[in-house]
Every structure is written in C-alpha cells, then in structure tokens.
C-alpha cells in the first residue's frame, strides 16, 4: 500500500469533478446492485471517487482527465477508463473492504486498482493494490448484494501491492 497526499489544488479539482458528476446524475436511478443501506450520500461518494482516481493517477504517473459529462452524454463515454488507457479505480468506504470486480471490467480487459480515500476531507488516499480484472474475477466470490451475479469481491490480500 502507498499513501498519496493530494495537494490543495488537486483536492479542489477532484472536489469540483465530483460535484459536477453528482449534478449530472441527480435524476438517474441507481444500478440494481446498489444497496441503499450500504451507500453514503451521492455527493460525498462522487467527490471521494474523484479523489481516489486522481491519487491513483498520481501514484502511477498516468493521465487522469478529470472528466464529467451530462446524463445525455453518458452512453457516449461510459466505456472510458478512470485513469490512463486501461485502469479502473475502485474506491472503498472502509479501510478493510474488498475490491469489487464487475463482469464488464473483465470484458474490457481492465487493470483494477483499489483505493481508500481517508474521510472526512479525502486529502489522503491509500492506494492499496492492483491486478488484472480477469485474474481477480477468478479469485473473488460472488457479491451477495448483486442479484445478477455480475460482481465478485476480492479480498485485499489477493491484490498486488502498489
């Protein structure tokens, strides 16, 4: 695990991106596998996720575009990776949580990275580990909260350290 500290301007930009992503999704329904009892408010989640993406890009020295788009543009950009050309970042809310790998990550040949933005400010981000989606999928267990069986959970111990 590597701890990344975002500079003030990095945190400000990630906060802006998260806010704009939240605005774009205000009227969208949550995915079927989302469990409201396990979720936090969408604005906080969007900001924390943007901070995680930026921290991973910083750690890997890869490009993060800080993109956001309207709900109408979502289908046009939905397949884009979070970082660089092929990296998907999964943010966790609690330090020990597993990495969620989705079937679409395997189909797209993604490199998966797990990150924990430390609450409340998300200035410090623990970049926990990584692996190829296809390999991690085989190591994971089906997520009880996903009725479609398209999500598997991988313990942190199975990840390659960063």
C-alpha positions as CSV (number, residue, x, y, z in Angstrom):
1,X,0.0,0.0,0.0
2,X,1.1,3.5,-0.8
3,X,-0.2,6.6,0.8
4,X,-0.8,9.6,-1.5
5,X,-1.4,13.1,-0.3
6,X,-3.3,15.4,-2.6
7,X,-2.1,19.0,-2.9
8,X,-4.7,21.6,-2.1
9,X,-5.3,22.4,-5.8
10,X,-5.6,18.7,-6.7
11,X,-8.1,18.2,-3.9
12,X,-10.0,21.3,-5.1
13,X,-10.2,20.0,-8.7
14,X,-11.2,16.5,-7.6
15,X,-14.0,18.1,-5.5
16,X,-15.1,20.1,-8.5
17,X,-15.2,17.0,-10.7
18,X,-17.1,15.0,-8.1
19,X,-19.6,17.8,-7.7
20,X,-20.2,18.0,-11.5
21,X,-20.6,14.2,-11.7
22,X,-23.1,14.3,-8.9
23,X,-25.1,17.1,-10.7
24,X,-25.1,15.0,-13.9
25,X,-26.6,12.0,-12.0
26,X,-29.2,13.7,-9.9
27,X,-32.1,12.2,-11.8
28,X,-30.6,8.9,-12.6
29,X,-31.7,5.7,-10.9
30,X,-29.0,3.6,-9.1
31,X,-27.8,0.4,-10.5
32,X,-29.6,-2.8,-9.4
33,X,-26.6,-4.0,-7.4
34,X,-26.5,-0.8,-5.3
35,X,-27.8,-1.4,-1.8
36,X,-29.1,1.9,-0.2
37,X,-28.4,0.6,3.3
38,X,-24.7,0.3,2.4
39,X,-24.4,3.6,0.5
40,X,-23.5,7.1,1.5
41,X,-24.9,10.2,0.0
42,X,-24.1,10.5,-3.7
43,X,-22.2,13.9,-3.5
44,X,-19.8,12.5,-0.9
45,X,-19.3,9.3,-2.9
46,X,-18.7,11.2,-6.1
47,X,-16.1,13.5,-4.5
48,X,-14.3,10.6,-2.8
49,X,-14.2,8.6,-6.0
50,X,-12.7,11.5,-7.9
51,X,-10.1,11.9,-5.2
52,X,-9.3,8.2,-5.5
53,X,-8.9,8.4,-9.2
54,X,-6.6,11.4,-9.1
55,X,-4.5,9.8,-6.4
56,X,-4.1,6.6,-8.4
57,X,-3.1,8.6,-11.5
58,X,-0.6,10.4,-9.4
59,X,0.8,7.2,-8.0
60,X,1.0,5.5,-11.4
61,X,2.1,8.7,-13.2
62,X,-0.7,8.2,-15.6
63,X,-3.1,10.7,-17.1
64,X,-6.4,11.5,-15.3
65,X,-8.7,13.6,-17.4
66,X,-11.0,14.7,-14.6
67,X,-13.9,14.2,-16.9
68,X,-17.6,14.7,-16.3
69,X,-20.4,14.9,-18.7
70,X,-24.2,15.3,-18.8
71,X,-26.6,12.4,-18.3
72,X,-27.4,12.6,-22.0
73,X,-23.7,12.1,-22.9
74,X,-23.2,9.1,-20.6
75,X,-23.7,6.4,-23.2
76,X,-21.1,8.1,-25.4
77,X,-18.4,8.0,-22.7
78,X,-19.4,5.1,-20.4
79,X,-16.6,2.7,-21.6
80,X,-13.8,5.1,-20.8
81,X,-11.4,4.0,-18.1
82,X,-10.9,6.1,-15.0
83,X,-7.1,6.5,-15.4
84,X,-4.8,6.3,-18.4
85,X,-5.8,4.0,-21.2
86,X,-7.0,0.9,-19.2
87,X,-7.1,1.4,-15.5
88,X,-10.3,1.2,-13.4
89,X,-10.2,2.6,-9.9
90,X,-12.5,1.2,-7.2
91,X,-12.9,3.3,-4.1
92,X,-13.8,1.8,-0.8
93,X,-15.6,3.5,2.1
94,X,-13.9,1.4,4.8
95,X,-10.3,0.5,5.0
96,X,-10.6,-3.3,5.0
97,X,-13.3,-3.6,2.3
98,X,-12.7,-5.9,-0.7
99,X,-12.3,-4.9,-4.3
100,X,-15.4,-5.2,-6.4
101,X,-14.7,-6.6,-9.9
102,X,-17.5,-6.5,-12.4
103,X,-18.0,-8.7,-15.4
104,X,-17.7,-5.6,-17.7
105,X,-14.2,-5.0,-16.2
106,X,-13.2,-8.5,-17.3
107,X,-14.8,-8.0,-20.8
108,X,-12.8,-4.7,-21.2
109,X,-9.5,-6.2,-20.0
110,X,-9.1,-3.6,-17.2
111,X,-6.4,-3.2,-14.7
112,X,-8.2,-2.8,-11.4
113,X,-6.8,-0.6,-8.6
114,X,-8.2,-0.4,-5.1
115,X,-8.1,2.9,-3.2
116,X,-9.3,4.2,0.1
117,X,-9.7,8.0,0.4
118,X,-9.5,8.7,4.1
119,X,-12.5,10.6,5.4
120,X,-13.5,13.4,6.0
121,X,-11.5,15.5,3.6
122,X,-10.2,12.8,1.3
123,X,-6.8,14.6,1.0
124,X,-5.0,11.4,2.0
125,X,-5.7,8.4,-0.2
126,X,-4.3,4.9,0.5
127,X,-3.6,3.1,-2.8
128,X,-3.9,-0.5,-1.7
129,X,-3.2,-2.8,-4.6
130,X,-4.0,-3.9,-8.1
131,X,-4.5,-6.8,-10.5
132,X,-5.9,-7.7,-13.9
133,X,-9.7,-8.0,-13.8
134,X,-9.8,-11.4,-15.4
135,X,-7.4,-12.9,-12.8
136,X,-9.1,-11.2,-9.9
137,X,-12.5,-12.4,-11.1
138,X,-11.3,-16.0,-10.6
139,X,-10.1,-15.2,-7.1
140,X,-13.3,-13.4,-6.0
141,X,-16.6,-14.6,-4.5
142,X,-20.0,-13.6,-5.8
143,X,-21.3,-10.4,-4.1
144,X,-24.4,-11.2,-2.1
145,X,-25.9,-7.8,-2.9
146,X,-25.7,-8.3,-6.7
147,X,-28.8,-10.3,-7.9
148,X,-27.4,-10.6,-11.5
149,X,-24.1,-12.2,-10.4
150,X,-22.0,-9.7,-12.3
151,X,-19.9,-8.6,-9.3
152,X,-17.3,-10.5,-7.4
153,X,-15.5,-9.4,-4.3
154,X,-11.7,-9.9,-3.9
155,X,-10.0,-9.7,-0.5
156,X,-7.2,-7.1,-0.3
157,X,-4.7,-9.9,0.4
158,X,-5.1,-11.2,-3.1
159,X,-4.0,-7.9,-4.7
160,X,-0.5,-7.0,-5.9
161,X,0.9,-4.2,-3.7
162,X,1.5,-0.8,-5.1
